[in-house]
Amino acid sequence: MRIVRKEYDSMTDEQLVIALAGGDQRAFDKLYQRYANALISYFMRMMWKDREKAEDFLHDLFTKLIHRPELFDTTRSFKTWVYSVANNMCKNEYKKQAIRKNTSNGLDSSYPVSDVNKNTLNEVHHQLFKQAFDVKLAALDLKHKEVFEMRHFDGLSMKEIADVLEISEGTVKSRLFYATKYLAQGLQEFHPEHTA
């Protein structure tokens, strides 16, 4: 059993999809293990922090993969392909909902009272920064926001983002630069020289 597990560990994503297309259930399990957590995080951010919706989307995406593995273009990177599918699912949901921006401030109302031993000032500063960051990020238009999130939250490379969004790497860099500059300007009050 261990030998089989190691065999799957050494397979590329693309090899696993080919094995899945041949009816190999363990290949599916390995793909799910590799991507489920990252995709849940992606869907959570894109779907207004709605955990239930994120889980539904993850389930739908992997159901498509089980039933129609031939949809995967074996000439592409699986990682790029799966994020493209996830991105399109989100865009379709935006169209259905006719809303684009997250209005939640992202703070948990059941946040526990601080332990007296913790540095309360730092905690307050961190929470204020997080709240301001979430507001500024939500105010970005979708094309700049999605590039920023794919790069900094999902860890995709410039090339992978370009492939997912079907735009040039130059456009990705331009959008990322704009988003970073916008966020930096909007959060200047949190820069150490302003808080000293």
C-alpha positions in Angstrom: 0.0 0.0 0.0 2.8 2.4 0.9 4.5 1.8 -2.5 1.3 2.7 -4.3 1.0 5.9 -2.2 4.6 6.9 -3.1 3.9 6.2 -6.8 1.1 8.7 -6.7 3.2 11.3 -4.8 5.7 11.3 -7.5 3.2 11.7 -10.4 2.6 15.2 -11.9 -0.8 16.7 -11.7 -1.1 16.1 -15.5 -0.3 12.4 -15.1 -2.9 12.1 -12.4 -5.6 13.6 -14.6 -4.7 11.1 -17.3 -4.9 8.3 -14.8 -8.2 9.7 -13.6 -9.5 9.7 -17.2 -8.7 6.0 -17.2 -10.9 5.4 -14.1 -8.2 5.6 -11.4 -9.9 6.8 -8.2 -6.7 7.1 -6.2 -5.4 9.6 -8.8 -8.5 11.7 -8.1 -7.9 11.5 -4.3 -4.3 12.7 -4.8 -5.4 15.7 -6.9 -8.0 16.5 -4.3 -5.4 16.3 -1.6 -3.1 18.7 -3.5 -5.7 21.3 -4.4 -8.7 21.3 -2.1 -7.3 23.6 0.7 -5.9 26.2 -1.8 -9.1 26.2 -3.8 -11.3 26.6 -0.7 -9.2 29.6 0.3 -9.6 31.0 -3.3 -13.4 30.5 -3.3 -13.7 32.0 0.2 -12.0 35.2 -0.9 -13.9 35.4 -4.2 -17.3 34.4 -2.8 -17.6 37.1 0.0 -16.1 34.8 2.7 -19.1 32.5 2.4 -17.7 29.1 3.6 -20.8 27.1 2.4 -20.7 28.6 -1.1 -16.9 28.0 -1.3 -17.4 24.4 -0.3 -20.2 24.0 -2.9 -18.0 25.5 -5.6 -15.1 23.2 -4.7 -17.5 20.2 -4.8 -18.9 21.3 -8.2 -15.4 21.8 -9.6 -14.2 18.3 -8.6 -17.5 16.7 -9.7 -16.8 18.2 -13.1 -13.3 16.7 -13.1 -14.6 13.3 -12.1 -17.3 13.1 -14.7 -15.5 14.9 -17.5 -11.8 14.6 -17.1 -11.4 15.0 -20.8 -12.3 18.7 -20.4 -8.7 19.1 -19.2 -6.4 20.1 -22.0 -3.3 17.9 -21.4 -1.1 20.5 -23.2 -1.7 23.0 -20.3 -0.6 23.0 -16.7 -3.3 21.5 -14.5 -2.7 24.2 -11.9 -3.4 26.9 -14.4 -6.4 25.0 -15.8 -8.0 24.4 -12.4 -7.7 28.1 -11.4 -9.1 29.1 -14.8 -12.2 26.9 -14.2 -12.5 28.3 -10.6 -12.1 31.9 -11.9 -14.9 31.3 -14.5 -17.2 29.8 -11.9 -16.8 33.0 -9.8 -17.4 35.2 -12.8 -20.6 33.3 -13.5 -21.7 33.7 -9.9 -21.0 37.5 -10.0 -23.2 37.7 -13.1 -26.0 35.8 -11.3 -25.7 37.9 -8.1 -25.1 41.2 -10.0 -22.7 42.2 -7.2 -18.9 42.5 -7.3 -17.7 43.9 -4.0 -17.4 42.3 -0.6 -19.2 44.5 1.9 -18.2 42.5 4.9 -15.4 44.0 7.0 -14.0 40.5 7.6 -13.9 40.9 11.4 -15.4 38.1 13.5 -17.9 39.5 16.0 -17.1 36.8 18.4 -13.4 37.9 18.6 -12.3 37.0 22.1 -11.2 39.7 24.6 -7.4 40.0 24.6 -5.3 38.3 27.2 -3.8 40.9 29.6 -0.3 39.6 28.8 -0.6 40.4 25.1 0.4 43.7 23.7 -3.0 45.4 23.3 -1.7 48.3 21.3 -0.1 46.1 18.7 -3.3 44.0 18.5 -5.5 47.0 18.0 -3.1 48.3 15.4 -3.1 45.0 13.6 -6.9 44.8 13.6 -7.3 48.4 12.4 -4.8 47.7 9.6 -6.6 44.5 8.6 -9.9 46.3 8.5 -8.5 49.1 6.4 -6.7 46.7 4.1 -9.9 44.7 3.5 -11.9 47.9 2.7 -9.2 49.1 0.3 -8.9 45.7 -1.4 -12.7 45.5 -1.8 -12.7 49.0 -3.4 -10.3 47.9 -6.1 -12.0 47.1 -9.4 -12.2 43.3 -10.1 -9.5 43.1 -12.7 -6.8 44.6 -10.3 -8.2 42.8 -7.2 -8.1 39.3 -8.8 -4.5 39.7 -10.0 -3.4 40.9 -6.6 -5.1 38.1 -4.8 -3.9 35.4 -7.2 -0.3 36.6 -6.8 -0.2 37.3 -3.0 -2.9 34.9 -1.6 -2.8 32.0 -4.0 0.9 32.2 -4.9 0.5 32.0 -8.6 3.3 33.1 -10.8 2.9 36.0 -13.3 2.8 33.4 -16.2 0.1 31.3 -14.4 -2.0 34.4 -13.7 -1.7 35.4 -17.4 -2.8 31.9 -18.5 -5.7 31.8 -16.0 -7.0 35.2 -17.0 -6.0 34.9 -20.7 -4.1 38.1 -20.7 -0.4 39.0 -21.4 2.2 38.8 -18.6 2.8 42.6 -19.2 -0.9 43.2 -18.4 -0.6 41.1 -15.2 2.5 43.1 -14.1 0.7 46.4 -14.9 -2.4 45.5 -13.0 -0.3 44.2 -10.0 1.7 47.4 -10.0 -1.4 49.5 -10.0 -3.1 47.4 -7.2 0.0 47.5 -5.0 0.5 51.3 -5.5 -3.2 51.9 -4.8 -3.1 49.8 -1.6 0.2 51.4 -0.4 -1.2 54.9 -0.9 -4.5 54.1 0.8 -2.7 52.6 3.8 0.0 55.2 4.3 -1.2 56.0 7.8 0.0 52.5 8.9 3.6 53.1 7.6 6.0 53.2 10.5 7.0 56.8 9.8 3.4 57.9 10.2 2.8 55.9 13.3 5.9 56.9 15.2 
